[in-house]
């Protein structure tokens, strides 16, 4: 019989959707070159991603209205200076099983990329299998979508 950890490893090894790599390569929260009139603040700017177009660039609210009506859009949020996405927004598009979730503004979210570890990091029995970051949840294998 296959263990839960082994099933999670097999799930992580499945081919990811074509849009995942561009999502992870995209720089978010920068001013939009197409819509400079849309003022960006510290927490706004280009913070959307279209999974159907899957270009490696972030979109602003002006881009969405102009070219992406009816497309599957993911909104990126910032937490502790790192990009995250709500689990509820992405779980029907991509398996987030075995990825450490965090409570951000009252909702479960996952980070897009691994976060740097300052010093030795926090001690913990659970470690990310990709980057060795300490994890809060013993059932998780990865700290972020990028590590999965």
N, C-alpha and C positions, 0 to 999 in steps of 0.2 A: 504494500500500500504506500502511496506517495504522501509525504508529509506536507503540511501547509506551507512550510518554508520552500520546499522543492517546487510546489505548484506556483508559488509567487515568483520564483526564479524563472520558471518556464514562461510565465506570463510576461515578465520583463524582457525576455529574449525574443518574443514575437516581433514581427516587423512593425515599427511604429507608423502612424499615418504620415503621408507625404508632407503635410504642413508642419509637423513637429520640429524638424530641423530648422526651417526658416523662422519659426516662432522663437526658438532658443537663441538664434543668431541676431535677432532684431534688437535694436536699441530703442527703448521706450522713454517717454517723458521728455522728448526734445521738441523744440518748436517745429511746426509743420512748414516745409518749404513751399507747399502748394497753397496754403491758406494762412499767410502771415497776419491777416487781419484778426484771426481768432487768437486772442491773447492767451498766452500760456502762463500759468502760475506755477508755483512750486510743485503742486500736485496734479497739474493737468498737462496739456500738451498732447503729444501723440501717444495715446494709451489704449488703442484698440488694435486688434489683429483680425484679418479676414482669413478664415480657414479655406475658403473656396478659391480665392485668388492666390493665397499663400506666397505673395511676394515678400521678400525679406525686408520689409519696411513697415513701420508703425503708421497708424492712421489716426487722424484727429476727428472730431465730430463733424467737421465740414466734409472731410473725405467720405465718411459714412453716408451722409445725405446725398452726395453727388454720384457716387459710383457703386455702392454696395448694398442697395436696397434688396431685401430678401435673402441676403447672404448670412452664413453662420459667422457671427462676430464674437470674439472673446475680449472682454475688458480686462486690462492689466491694472493691478493696484500696486501701490508701494507700501512696504512695511519694513521698518528698520533699514531704509535705503536700499531694499532689495525688491525685485519684481515678484509679484505673486498673483495667483488667479484663484477665484472662489471655486471650491470643489463642485458646488451645484452648477456652475457654468460650464465645467469641462468634463465632468464624469460621464456624460452621455456620448462624448466624442473620443475619449481616451481613458483607459484604465488608470486610476490613481491608486490602485491597491498597492499596499506595501510602501507607499510614500508617506513620510511623516507629515501630518496635518497640523496646522496651527490655528488658533482662534484669533481672527483679525476682525475687529469691529463687530464682534458677536457672530461671525460666520466662519466656517471651516475653510481654510485656504491651503494651497501648496505653493512652495517657492519654485520659480522656473529654473534657476541655476543654483549650483552649490555655492555656499557662502564660505568665505575664507575663515579659517580657524586661527584665532589669535592665541599665541602661546601653545599650550598643550591641549586646549579645548576642555570641555567639561568631561569629567570621568563618567562613564556609563557602561552598562553591560551591553547595550545595543549600539552598534556602530554602522554607519553607512558603508555598504559593500563597495562603493566606488571611491569615496574620498576619505573614509574613516572618521567622519564627523560623528560626535556623540548624538544619539537619538533619544527622545523622551519616551517613545512608545516601543516596548519590547517586540511587538509584532511587526514593526516596520523594518525594511531592508535598505531604504534609500532616503536621503535628506531632501531631495528635490526631483523634479521631472527630468532635469538635465542629467542627474546621476542615474536615474532609472533607464 
